Amino acid sequence: MTKRARVGLFGLCVISTLCLNNNTTIKINKPITACLPPKSEMVDKFEFDGDKEFQKVQYKLCLEEKEKQRILQQKTCEQQVELKRQKELKTIKIELSFYTNNCIDCGKNDAISKSGKKLDESYVYCAAPPDIPFGTIISIKGFGDLIVVDRGRAIHYKYDQDGNKIMKLDVFVLGASEEFLNSKGIVKTTGVIK
């Protein structure tokens, strides 16, 4: 005995056959559309020729399939958003210099940054141009992630001979001597603003 079920979903359907435990076959329409509506609108029409048990099974299978497709679509959308974000994370040229908590470098020696943060670790914090908000993380090749917590008069952008923008950053080194800072010099590298 063959029971037929028909589920109309947005006019795009494909017929498939499903065998139940009692060797009864039912036919199910499955959507082939990639764009799914919200969960509450997944099934808009349901007709069934047969008893209530088959109707319940068919309806449950249909809802399970729609939920799987909705979850898959959501994951795909999240992956696309992440790929777009990664593309937006543009690599920039950076020139690093180094400073410490002394009067020569910043006119004071309390190790309190412009953002109010107490600078207590080396190679973790940096001073960046004013358009980069405090708390921004800049991932720098060869140095890892630095957190923007400070500003400085010499911290700005400049341009190379080809017109490429170069961001100048000042990396904080706790308790360093002037000789040490001078030995570090200027480091040319690249980075990504996260």
C-alpha positions as CSV (number, residue, x, y, z in Angstrom):
1,M,0.0,0.0,0.0
2,T,1.4,3.4,-1.0
3,K,0.5,6.5,0.9
4,R,1.2,9.9,-0.7
5,A,2.1,13.1,1.1
6,R,2.4,16.4,-0.6
7,V,4.2,19.4,1.0
8,G,4.2,22.6,-1.1
9,L,7.0,24.9,-0.2
10,F,7.3,28.2,-2.1
11,G,6.6,26.5,-5.4
12,L,10.1,24.8,-5.7
13,C,9.8,21.1,-4.9
14,V,11.3,17.7,-5.7
15,I,9.6,14.4,-5.1
16,S,11.4,11.8,-3.1
17,T,10.3,8.4,-1.6
18,L,10.6,7.4,2.0
19,C,10.0,3.9,3.4
20,L,8.6,3.6,6.9
21,N,8.9,0.7,9.4
22,N,5.8,-1.1,8.2
23,N,7.1,-1.1,4.6
24,T,4.7,1.6,3.6
25,T,6.1,4.1,1.1
26,I,5.3,7.8,1.3
27,K,6.4,10.5,-1.1
28,I,7.8,13.7,0.3
29,N,8.3,17.0,-1.5
30,K,11.6,18.7,-0.5
31,P,12.5,22.3,-1.3
32,I,15.4,22.9,-3.6
33,T,15.7,26.6,-2.9
34,A,18.9,27.9,-1.2
35,C,17.2,30.9,0.5
36,L,15.0,29.7,3.5
37,P,12.5,31.8,5.4
38,P,12.5,32.2,9.2
39,K,11.7,29.0,11.2
40,S,8.1,30.1,11.8
41,E,7.4,30.2,8.0
42,M,9.0,27.0,7.0
43,V,5.9,25.0,6.1
44,D,3.1,26.9,4.5
45,K,1.0,24.1,3.1
46,F,0.5,20.5,4.2
47,E,-1.8,17.9,2.7
48,F,-1.9,14.2,3.3
49,D,-4.0,11.3,2.0
50,G,-4.0,8.8,4.8
51,D,-4.1,8.3,8.5
52,K,-2.9,10.7,11.2
53,E,0.2,8.6,12.1
54,F,1.7,9.0,8.6
55,Q,0.8,12.7,8.7
56,K,2.7,13.2,11.9
57,V,5.8,11.3,10.7
58,Q,5.8,13.3,7.4
59,Y,5.4,16.6,9.1
60,K,8.2,15.8,11.6
61,L,10.5,14.7,8.8
62,C,9.8,17.8,6.8
63,L,10.4,20.1,9.8
64,E,13.7,18.3,10.6
65,E,14.9,18.7,7.0
66,K,14.0,22.4,7.0
67,E,15.8,22.9,10.3
68,K,18.9,21.2,9.0
69,Q,18.8,23.4,5.9
70,R,18.2,26.6,8.0
71,I,21.2,25.8,10.2
72,L,23.4,25.1,7.1
73,Q,22.3,28.4,5.6
74,Q,23.1,30.2,8.8
75,K,26.6,28.7,9.0
76,T,27.2,29.6,5.3
77,C,26.1,33.2,6.0
78,E,28.4,33.4,9.1
79,Q,31.3,32.1,7.0
80,Q,30.6,34.7,4.3
81,V,30.6,37.5,6.9
82,E,33.9,36.2,8.3
83,L,35.5,36.1,4.9
84,K,34.3,39.6,4.2
85,R,35.8,40.8,7.5
86,Q,39.1,39.1,6.7
87,K,39.2,40.9,3.4
88,E,38.6,44.2,5.2
89,L,41.6,43.5,7.4
90,K,44.0,45.2,5.1
91,T,47.7,44.9,5.6
92,I,49.3,48.2,6.2
93,K,52.9,49.4,6.3
94,I,54.2,50.3,9.7
95,E,57.2,52.0,11.2
96,L,57.9,51.1,14.8
97,S,59.8,53.1,17.3
98,F,60.2,52.4,21.0
99,Y,59.6,54.5,24.2
100,T,59.7,54.0,27.9
101,N,58.4,55.7,31.1
102,N,60.9,58.5,31.5
103,C,60.9,62.3,31.2
104,I,62.9,62.3,28.0
105,D,60.4,60.2,26.1
106,C,57.1,61.4,27.4
107,G,57.8,64.3,29.8
108,K,56.8,62.2,32.9
109,N,57.8,58.9,34.5
110,D,54.5,57.6,36.0
111,A,53.8,55.1,33.1
112,I,50.2,56.3,32.8
113,S,49.1,56.4,29.1
114,K,46.9,59.0,27.5
115,S,44.0,56.6,27.8
116,G,44.6,56.3,31.6
117,K,46.0,52.8,31.4
118,K,48.9,52.0,33.8
119,L,51.7,50.6,31.5
120,D,53.1,47.6,33.3
121,E,54.3,45.3,30.5
122,S,56.8,45.6,27.6
123,Y,55.9,45.0,24.0
124,V,52.1,44.9,24.7
125,Y,51.1,48.5,24.4
126,C,51.6,51.1,21.8
127,A,51.0,54.7,20.9
128,A,49.1,55.2,17.6
129,P,47.7,58.0,15.5
130,P,44.6,59.8,16.8
131,D,42.2,58.1,14.3
132,I,42.9,54.7,15.8
133,P,40.7,54.3,18.9
134,F,42.1,53.3,22.3
135,G,41.7,49.6,22.8
136,T,42.2,48.7,19.2
137,I,44.5,45.7,18.6
138,I,47.1,45.9,15.9
139,S,48.7,42.6,14.9
140,I,52.3,43.4,13.8
141,K,54.5,41.0,11.9
142,G,57.4,40.0,14.2
143,F,55.9,41.5,17.3
144,G,52.4,40.0,17.7
145,D,49.4,41.9,18.9
146,L,49.8,45.4,20.4
147,I,47.0,47.3,22.2
148,V,46.6,51.0,21.4
149,V,46.6,52.9,24.7
150,D,48.7,56.0,24.0
151,R,49.3,59.0,21.7
152,G,52.4,61.0,20.8
153,R,53.4,64.1,18.9
154,A,55.6,62.1,16.5
155,I,52.9,59.4,16.0
156,H,51.2,60.0,12.7
157,Y,51.1,58.8,9.1
158,K,53.6,59.4,6.4
159,Y,53.9,58.4,2.8
160,D,56.6,56.7,0.9
161,Q,57.9,57.8,-2.5
162,D,55.2,55.7,-4.2
163,G,52.4,57.4,-2.2
164,N,51.8,54.4,0.1
165,K,50.6,55.3,3.6
166,I,52.8,54.3,6.4
167,M,51.6,54.3,10.0
168,K,54.0,55.2,12.7
169,L,53.6,53.4,16.0
170,D,55.6,53.8,19.3
171,V,55.9,50.5,21.3
172,F,56.2,50.8,25.1
173,V,59.2,49.1,26.8
174,L,59.0,49.2,30.6
175,G,62.0,50.7,32.3
176,A,64.3,50.7,29.3
177,S,67.4,52.8,29.1
178,E,67.9,55.4,26.3
179,E,70.8,53.3,25.0
180,F,68.5,50.3,24.7
181,L,65.8,52.3,22.9
182,N,68.3,53.8,20.5
183,S,69.8,50.3,19.8
184,K,66.3,49.2,18.7
185,G,66.1,51.9,16.1
186,I,63.2,52.1,13.7
187,V,61.7,48.9,12.6
188,K,59.9,48.7,9.2
189,T,57.2,46.0,9.1
190,T,53.6,45.4,8.3
191,G,50.5,44.9,10.3
192,V,46.7,44.5,10.4
193,I,44.3,46.5,12.4
194,K,41.8,44.1,14.0
